[in-house]
């Protein structure tokens, strides 16, 4: 297990192509997932993608929970997503303030689909689907953006709405709107009966 440096916006590795995982037994993949989890916890993040620690693979992890930057009550367990793809995004959108370990000190209101369904593989090479809303849907979409070489500030409608972390913590983190919109009310997981990848 190693806590990795989080690459910052402007680093070319954040814009590089991220490769699909083909070998689910690879020690490289297992170490990558362990390092992502350790780095996410150490940095106080609720999700992190492989390119953020300089590894250009289609892998990310999430674990929505209360942190210094997040306050929304009940969260979700640690999940691993390998070769993910969004298969459904609701027309209804919701705006939630986002931050990012690769864009330190900055938060901004980003509008994204309220409900999504993702399809991905776990570490056993088994395919699953997860339907979610709230902060879980939010962090999944945020991390998929990283796999597509995007940072959240590229999705802001108005750059003047970006705020410093200090202001966010004082005025937004515990606001009724931020907490309500972050609540997870949909969390539907199912295994997909497809051939296990080896």
ABEGO torsion letter per residue (X at the ends): XBBBBBBBBGBAAAABBBBBBABAABAAAAAAAAAAAAAAAAAGBABBBAAAAGBBBBBBBBBBBBBAABBAEBBBBBBBBBGBBBABBBABBBBBBBBBAABBGBBBBBBBBABBBBBBBBAAGBBBBBBBBEAAAAAAAAAAAAAAGBBAAAABABAAABBBAAAAAAAAAABAAAAAAABBABBBBBBBBBBBBX
